[in-house]
Amino acid sequence: MKRREFSELAILGFPGIYFTKVGFGQDTRMNYPFRTLPEAFRAIGFDPKKKGNSFFVVTADVHYGSAGDGMMTTVEDVNKMNPKPAFFCVNGDLIVHASTHFGAVPDENSRQAAIDEFQQFKADVDKLNHQVPLKLTLGNHDTHPQEIDPILFWEVFPGYPAYQSIDLEGVHLIFLNGHSTGYIDTEQMQWLEKDVNSIEISQEVIIFVHQPSMSRRVRERGIPAAISKAFENHKGQIWLIGGHQHKNSHEIFKLKNTKLIEHRITCGTIRIWGGPEKPGYWIYCLHQGEVVGRIFKQRTEGYRIESLPELTSAQAVPIPFDNCDSLIWKILVGEGDRTFLIESKAEDCLNYWAYVKSLTYRLPLIDTNNLATKLAVLAEHQSDNVGKPGQYWVSLNLEDWQEIPLQEAKVDLLILPIPSVFQKTKNIYFKFIPSGEAAVAGFALVK
C-alpha cells in the first residue's frame, strides 16, 4: 500500500483512525484509542508481515543518571512485538554526565559518572531481544566539546560506529553523531557527502540525529548547514528524526531540490521535563521505499496514529545573517573568529558561545574601507532582555568604554549603531554583557 492510499484511508474516515486535531503534538488532551500495536497497524491497513513492509521503533532522551526510570519499559515492549521491528533506535542523550550542560567538559568525577551511566544503559539495552538490531546516536549529554571521536562512549561500547547508514525496504537510513553542540565534524561530513552520493537521487531518506536544529542560525547550526550541503542535489523526500526538545512536533523545510520533514520526538523516560505526551516512543511503518505510517506509544496510556504531514508549504532553512541587509564583513564562531576574540566568559560550544556572561571581539573597520556604520550580533537573546541598558559597549582602546543603544532586534540578530567618532578608526572593540541567558554565533559589520 502506497503513501497516498494510507492518506486516503484517513480522509475517508477509516474506522478507528485517530489523528491529532490541534496541530502536531499540541493537543494536551491527547487520546490513545488503541490498546495494542496490532490494533494500530490494522487501523491504517498496515500488515507488518507482508513482503515489502517493515517497521522500526525509535525513542530518545532516556537520560541514564537522571531521576528518570530509564527505558526498560520500552525494551520490554519491543521484545514482545510480533513480528519484531527491523531495529530499535535510541536517538541520543543516552546518559547525562558526559556534558551536563552546553559547552561543559567533564571533570574526573563526571567522566567516571558518565562511564557508569553508559554501563547502566548497556545493562538494560543488553536485555533487548537479540533478533532486534540496536542503533544508537549520540547527543549533547553523551559527548563533550573536546571530543570528536566519542571516547567516553567507547569506554563501554568499544568500536561502535559514531555514524553509519543502512537500507531498509528501499529507504536509506543515516545515523549521525550530533556531538555535544550540533556540530558535524570534518571527517563525518566527508563520509556523509560520500554516502549521499552513493544512493539513488530520488531515494527516500531518514536521518537520525539527536538535535533537530534545521531552524537554527545560532545554537547547533552545524546540522542544518551539513544537511543542506550534503543533500543539495537530492530529490527524494527526507525525514529527520530528532529528540533533544522532549516534545512531539514537526516542521517542513525546503532544500534546494526536495523537502525535509523534521520530526521531533518526546523523551522516553519519566520525571524529565517536556511536552504533554512524555514519555513515549514512535513506530515508523515503511512500504516499498516510502514512509507510509507513524504510530506513537505513550508509555502509560496507549497508541495513537499520526497522519503524514502536508508538504504544500515549507520554510527555507535559515542561514547565519540571511536577515541582515547591507552586510559587508562577518565572522562566525568556530570559523576563524579566534583571531578577533579578545575575552570570553562563556561556554565554548565549538561554533557558538553558550551562557554568555561577557564577550569582547575586535571588529576590523579597516576591512570594510571604513564604510560600516552599524554592527550586528548573531545571537539568541530573550526578547524581554534585548533592550535593557548596560549590555552593548564599544571602545577604541579596551580601557574607555561607551555604551551604545540597540537599534533593531530581529530573529537571531541584534543591530547596533557605531558612533560616528568611531567609524574612521582601524578597529573598534565590542563588548556584549547580556542581561539574562544568551548564545552568540557571530558578528558582522553593516553599511
C-alpha positions as CSV (number, residue, x, y, z in Angstrom):
1,M,0.0,0.0,0.0
2,K,1.5,3.3,-1.1
3,R,1.6,6.6,1.0
4,R,-1.3,8.1,-1.0
5,E,-3.5,5.1,-0.1
6,F,-2.7,5.4,3.5
7,S,-3.6,9.1,3.4
8,E,-6.9,8.3,1.6
9,L,-7.9,5.9,4.5
10,A,-7.6,8.9,6.8
11,I,-9.6,11.2,4.6
12,L,-12.4,8.6,4.1
13,G,-12.7,8.2,7.9
14,F,-11.3,4.6,8.0
15,P,-12.9,3.0,11.2
16,G,-10.8,3.5,14.3
17,I,-8.3,6.0,12.8
18,Y,-7.5,8.9,15.2
19,F,-5.4,11.9,14.4
20,T,-4.5,14.9,16.5
21,K,-6.7,17.9,15.8
22,V,-4.9,21.0,17.1
23,G,-1.6,20.6,15.3
24,F,1.1,18.0,15.6
25,G,1.8,17.3,19.3
26,Q,0.0,20.5,20.5
27,D,-3.2,19.0,22.0
28,T,-2.8,18.4,25.7
29,R,-5.9,16.3,25.8
30,M,-4.5,13.5,23.7
31,N,-6.4,10.4,23.0
32,Y,-4.8,7.0,22.7
33,P,-7.6,4.8,21.2
34,F,-5.5,1.7,20.6
35,R,-4.5,-0.6,23.4
36,T,-2.2,-2.7,21.3
37,L,0.2,-2.2,18.4
38,P,-1.6,-4.7,16.2
39,E,-4.8,-2.7,16.6
40,A,-3.0,0.4,15.4
41,F,-1.4,-1.4,12.5
42,R,-4.9,-2.6,11.4
43,A,-6.3,0.9,11.7
44,I,-4.0,2.1,9.0
45,G,-4.1,-1.1,6.9
46,F,-0.5,-1.9,7.5
47,D,0.5,-5.6,7.7
48,P,4.0,-5.8,9.2
49,K,4.3,-9.4,8.0
50,K,3.6,-8.6,4.3
51,K,6.5,-8.7,1.9
52,G,7.8,-5.1,1.2
53,N,6.6,-3.9,4.6
54,S,8.8,-3.2,7.6
55,F,8.8,-1.1,10.7
56,F,11.2,0.2,13.3
57,V,11.0,1.7,16.8
58,V,12.7,4.9,17.9
59,T,13.0,6.7,21.2
60,A,15.3,9.4,22.6
61,D,16.4,11.2,25.8
62,V,16.4,8.3,28.2
63,H,18.9,10.1,30.3
64,Y,20.5,7.4,32.5
65,G,21.9,9.2,35.5
66,S,18.9,11.4,35.9
67,A,15.7,10.9,38.0
68,G,14.1,9.1,35.2
69,D,13.3,5.3,35.1
70,G,15.5,4.5,32.1
71,M,14.0,2.6,29.2
72,M,13.3,-0.9,30.3
73,T,9.6,-0.5,29.8
74,T,10.3,0.3,26.1
75,V,12.8,-2.6,25.8
76,E,10.1,-4.9,27.2
77,D,7.5,-3.6,24.7
78,V,9.9,-4.1,21.8
79,N,10.7,-7.7,23.0
80,K,7.0,-8.5,22.9
81,M,6.4,-7.3,19.4
82,N,5.5,-9.9,16.8
83,P,6.8,-9.6,14.2
84,K,10.0,-8.0,15.5
85,P,10.9,-4.5,14.4
86,A,13.7,-4.1,11.9
87,F,15.7,-2.3,14.6
88,F,15.4,-0.3,17.8
89,C,17.0,3.2,17.9
90,V,17.8,5.3,20.9
91,N,18.3,8.7,19.3
92,G,20.7,10.5,21.6
93,D,21.0,11.6,25.3
94,L,21.5,8.0,26.5
95,I,23.1,9.5,29.7
96,V,23.7,12.8,31.4
97,H,27.2,13.4,32.7
98,A,29.5,13.4,29.6
99,S,28.4,17.0,29.4
100,T,25.9,18.3,32.0
101,H,25.2,21.5,30.1
102,F,26.0,23.1,26.8
103,G,29.8,23.5,26.5
104,A,30.6,21.7,29.7
105,V,33.8,19.5,29.7
106,P,33.6,16.8,32.4
107,D,36.0,16.7,35.3
108,E,37.3,13.4,36.5
109,N,34.2,12.7,38.7
110,S,31.8,13.5,35.9
111,R,33.9,11.3,33.5
112,Q,33.5,8.4,35.8
113,A,29.8,9.1,36.3
114,A,29.4,9.1,32.6
115,I,31.1,5.8,32.2
116,D,28.9,4.3,35.0
117,E,25.8,5.7,33.3
118,F,26.8,4.1,29.9
119,Q,27.3,0.8,31.8
120,Q,23.8,1.1,33.3
121,F,22.4,1.9,29.9
122,K,24.2,-1.1,28.4
123,A,22.9,-3.4,31.1
124,D,19.4,-2.6,30.1
125,V,19.8,-2.5,26.4
126,D,21.6,-5.9,26.5
127,K,18.2,-7.3,27.5
128,L,16.9,-6.3,24.1
129,N,15.9,-9.4,22.0
130,H,19.0,-10.4,20.0
131,Q,16.8,-10.6,16.9
132,V,16.3,-6.8,17.1
133,P,19.4,-4.8,16.0
134,L,20.3,-1.8,18.2
135,K,21.0,1.6,16.6
136,L,22.4,4.4,18.7
137,T,23.1,8.1,18.1
138,L,24.9,10.4,20.4
139,G,23.5,13.6,21.8
140,N,24.7,16.6,23.8
141,H,24.8,14.7,27.1
142,D,26.7,11.8,25.6
143,T,29.7,13.7,24.3
144,H,31.6,16.9,25.2
145,P,33.2,19.7,23.2
146,Q,36.7,18.3,23.4
147,E,35.7,15.0,21.8
148,I,35.5,14.4,18.1
149,D,35.6,10.7,18.5
150,P,33.2,9.6,21.3
151,I,35.9,8.5,23.7
152,L,33.7,8.2,26.8
153,F,31.1,6.3,24.9
154,W,33.7,3.9,23.5
155,E,34.8,3.1,27.1
156,V,31.6,1.0,27.3
157,F,30.7,0.5,23.6
158,P,34.2,0.0,22.0
159,G,34.2,0.3,18.3
160,Y,30.6,1.2,17.9
161,P,30.3,3.4,14.8
162,A,29.8,7.1,15.6
163,Y,27.8,7.4,12.4
164,Q,26.5,4.8,9.9
165,S,23.9,4.1,7.3
166,I,21.7,1.2,6.2
167,D,18.9,0.4,3.7
168,L,15.5,-0.9,4.7
169,E,12.7,-1.7,2.3
170,G,14.2,0.7,-0.2
171,V,14.5,3.6,2.3
172,H,18.0,4.8,3.1
173,L,18.6,5.5,6.8
174,I,21.5,7.6,8.1
175,F,22.6,7.7,11.8
176,L,24.7,10.8,12.6
177,N,26.7,12.0,15.6
178,G,25.4,15.4,16.6
179,H,28.2,15.7,19.1
180,S,27.6,17.9,22.2
181,T,26.8,21.0,20.2
182,G,25.0,20.0,17.0
183,Y,28.4,20.0,15.2
184,I,29.2,17.8,12.2
185,D,33.0,17.3,12.2
186,T,35.0,17.4,9.0
187,E,35.6,13.6,8.8
188,Q,31.9,12.9,9.4
189,M,30.9,15.5,6.8
190,Q,33.1,13.9,4.2
191,W,31.5,10.5,5.0
192,L,28.0,11.9,4.8
193,E,28.6,13.5,1.4
194,K,30.1,10.3,0.1
195,D,27.2,8.3,1.5
196,V,24.5,10.5,0.0
197,N,26.3,10.5,-3.4
198,S,26.2,6.7,-3.4
199,I,22.4,6.4,-3.3
200,E,19.7,7.0,-5.9
201,I,19.0,10.7,-6.3
202,S,15.2,10.0,-5.8
203,Q,15.5,7.6,-2.8
204,E,13.6,8.4,0.3
205,V,15.9,9.1,3.3
206,I,15.5,9.1,7.0
207,I,18.2,10.9,9.1
208,F,18.5,10.1,12.8
209,V,20.4,12.9,14.7
210,H,19.8,14.0,18.3
211,Q,19.5,17.7,17.7
212,P,16.6,18.7,15.4
213,S,18.1,22.1,14.6
214,M,17.1,22.8,11.0
215,S,15.5,26.1,12.1
216,R,18.6,27.4,13.9
217,R,21.1,30.1,12.9
218,V,22.9,30.2,16.3
219,R,22.9,27.1,18.5
220,E,23.5,23.8,16.8
221,R,23.8,25.4,13.4
222,G,26.2,22.8,12.2
223,I,23.5,20.3,11.4
224,P,21.3,22.4,9.1
225,A,24.5,23.5,7.2
226,A,25.7,19.9,6.8
227,I,22.3,18.6,5.7
228,S,21.7,21.4,3.2
229,K,25.1,20.9,1.7
230,A,25.1,17.1,1.6
231,F,21.6,16.9,0.1
232,E,22.0,19.8,-2.3
233,N,21.3,17.7,-5.3
234,H,19.0,15.1,-3.8
235,K,15.4,14.9,-5.0
236,G,13.9,12.2,-2.8
237,Q,11.9,13.1,0.3
238,I,13.9,13.4,3.5
239,W,12.9,12.8,7.1
240,L,14.9,14.0,10.1
241,I,14.1,12.4,13.4
242,G,15.5,14.1,16.5
243,G,15.0,14.3,20.2
244,H,16.5,17.0,22.4
245,Q,13.4,19.1,22.8
246,H,11.4,16.5,24.7
247,K,8.2,17.0,22.9
248,N,6.4,15.8,19.7
249,S,6.2,18.3,16.9
250,H,7.3,18.8,13.3
251,E,8.3,21.4,10.7
252,I,8.7,21.2,7.0
253,F,11.8,22.7,5.3
254,K,12.6,23.4,1.7
255,L,16.0,22.2,0.5
256,K,17.3,23.0,-3.0
257,N,15.6,20.1,-4.8
258,T,13.4,18.5,-2.2
259,K,11.6,18.9,1.2
260,L,12.6,17.7,4.6
261,I,10.3,16.8,7.4
262,E,11.9,17.4,10.8
263,H,10.1,15.2,13.3
264,R,10.9,16.0,17.0
265,I,10.1,13.2,19.4
266,T,9.3,13.3,23.1
267,C,11.6,11.9,25.7
268,G,11.5,8.1,26.5
269,T,11.7,8.3,30.3
270,I,9.6,9.6,33.2
271,R,10.3,12.6,35.5
272,I,12.0,14.6,32.8
273,W,10.8,18.0,31.6
274,G,9.0,18.1,28.3
275,G,5.7,18.1,26.4
276,P,2.4,16.7,27.4
277,E,2.9,13.3,25.7
278,K,6.1,12.2,27.6
279,P,7.3,9.6,28.0
280,G,6.9,7.6,24.8
281,Y,8.3,6.1,21.6
282,W,7.5,6.1,17.9
283,I,6.9,3.3,15.4
284,Y,7.6,4.1,11.7
285,C,6.0,2.0,9.0
286,L,7.8,1.5,5.7
287,H,6.4,0.1,2.4
288,Q,8.5,-0.3,-0.8
289,G,10.7,2.7,-0.4
290,E,8.3,5.1,1.5
291,V,7.3,6.0,5.0
292,V,3.6,5.2,5.0
293,G,2.6,5.5,8.6
294,R,3.6,6.6,12.1
295,I,2.3,5.4,15.4
296,F,3.0,6.9,18.8
297,K,3.0,4.9,22.0
298,Q,2.5,6.9,25.2
299,R,4.2,4.6,27.7
300,T,1.4,4.6,30.3
301,E,-1.6,5.2,28.0
302,G,-1.7,3.5,24.7
303,Y,-1.2,4.1,20.9
304,R,-2.3,6.8,18.5
305,I,-1.8,7.3,14.8
306,E,-0.2,10.4,13.4
307,S,-1.1,11.4,9.9
308,L,1.6,12.1,7.3
309,P,2.4,15.8,7.2
310,E,1.1,18.1,4.5
311,L,4.0,19.2,2.3
312,T,2.5,22.0,0.2
313,S,4.1,24.7,2.3
314,A,7.7,24.7,3.5
315,Q,10.1,27.2,5.0
316,A,13.6,27.9,3.9
317,V,16.5,26.7,6.0
318,P,17.8,29.8,7.8
319,I,21.5,30.6,7.5
320,P,23.6,33.0,9.5
321,F,23.0,36.7,8.8
322,D,20.4,35.9,6.0
323,N,18.2,38.5,7.6
324,C,20.9,41.2,7.7
325,D,20.8,43.8,4.9
326,S,23.9,45.6,3.6
327,L,26.4,43.3,5.3
328,I,30.0,44.0,4.3
329,W,32.0,41.9,6.7
330,K,31.2,38.9,9.0
331,I,32.9,36.3,11.2
332,L,31.3,33.2,12.6
333,V,32.3,31.5,15.8
334,G,34.4,28.4,15.0
335,E,35.3,29.7,11.6
336,G,38.4,31.9,12.1
337,D,36.9,34.0,14.9
338,R,39.7,33.5,17.5
339,T,41.9,36.0,15.6
340,F,39.3,38.6,16.7
341,L,38.4,37.3,20.1
342,I,39.7,39.4,23.0
343,E,37.9,37.9,26.0
344,S,35.2,35.4,26.7
345,K,33.2,34.5,29.8
346,A,31.0,31.9,28.2
347,E,30.8,28.2,27.5
348,D,32.7,27.2,24.3
349,C,30.4,25.1,22.1
350,L,32.8,24.9,19.1
351,N,30.7,27.1,16.7
352,Y,28.8,29.2,19.2
353,W,29.1,30.6,22.7
354,A,26.5,29.5,25.3
355,Y,25.6,31.0,28.6
356,V,27.4,34.2,27.7
357,K,28.3,36.4,30.7
358,S,30.7,38.7,28.7
359,L,32.2,38.6,25.2
360,T,34.7,41.0,23.7
361,Y,35.7,41.0,20.0
362,R,37.8,43.2,17.8
363,L,35.9,44.3,14.7
364,P,38.2,45.5,11.8
365,L,36.5,48.6,10.3
366,I,39.6,48.9,8.0
367,D,38.5,45.7,6.3
368,T,35.3,47.5,5.2
369,N,37.2,50.6,3.9
370,N,35.5,52.3,6.9
371,L,32.1,52.1,5.3
372,A,30.5,50.3,8.2
373,T,28.0,52.4,10.2
374,K,26.4,49.5,12.2
375,L,27.4,46.2,13.8
376,A,25.3,43.1,14.1
377,V,25.4,40.3,16.6
378,L,24.2,36.8,15.6
379,A,22.6,35.8,18.9
380,E,19.7,34.1,20.6
381,H,18.8,36.6,23.3
382,Q,15.5,36.7,25.2
383,S,13.2,39.3,23.8
384,D,12.4,40.7,27.3
385,N,16.1,41.4,27.8
386,V,17.4,42.7,24.5
387,G,16.6,46.4,25.1
388,K,17.8,46.6,28.7
389,P,20.7,49.1,29.4
390,G,24.2,48.1,30.2
391,Q,24.6,45.3,27.6
392,Y,26.3,46.8,24.5
393,W,29.6,48.7,24.6
394,V,32.3,49.9,22.2
395,S,35.9,51.1,22.8
396,L,39.0,52.2,20.9
397,N,41.5,51.0,23.4
398,L,39.9,48.4,25.7
399,E,40.0,50.8,28.6
400,D,37.5,53.5,27.9
401,W,34.0,52.1,27.0
402,Q,31.0,53.8,25.6
403,E,27.6,52.3,25.9
404,I,25.6,52.1,22.6
405,P,21.8,51.6,22.2
406,L,20.1,48.7,20.5
407,Q,18.9,50.0,17.1
408,E,16.9,46.9,16.0
409,A,16.3,43.4,17.0
410,K,15.3,40.7,14.5
411,V,15.1,36.9,14.9
412,D,18.6,35.9,16.0
413,L,20.0,39.3,15.1
414,L,20.9,42.4,17.2
415,I,21.8,45.6,15.2
416,L,23.6,48.4,16.9
417,P,24.9,51.8,15.6
418,I,28.6,52.5,15.5
419,P,29.1,56.0,16.9
420,S,30.3,58.4,14.2
421,V,33.5,59.3,16.1
422,F,34.5,55.5,15.9
423,Q,33.7,54.9,12.3
424,K,37.0,56.1,10.8
425,T,39.3,54.1,13.1
426,K,41.1,50.9,12.1
427,N,39.4,48.7,14.7
428,I,36.8,49.0,17.3
429,Y,36.2,46.7,20.2
430,F,32.7,45.5,21.0
431,K,31.7,44.1,24.4
432,F,28.5,42.2,24.9
433,I,27.3,41.7,28.5
434,P,23.9,40.2,28.1
435,S,21.1,40.6,30.6
436,G,19.7,37.0,31.1
437,E,20.7,33.9,29.1
438,A,22.2,34.4,25.6
439,A,24.1,32.5,23.0
440,V,26.3,34.0,20.3
441,A,27.4,32.7,16.9
442,G,28.9,35.6,15.0
443,F,29.5,39.3,14.3
444,A,29.1,41.4,11.3
445,L,29.7,44.9,10.0
446,V,26.9,46.7,8.1
447,K,26.7,49.8,5.9
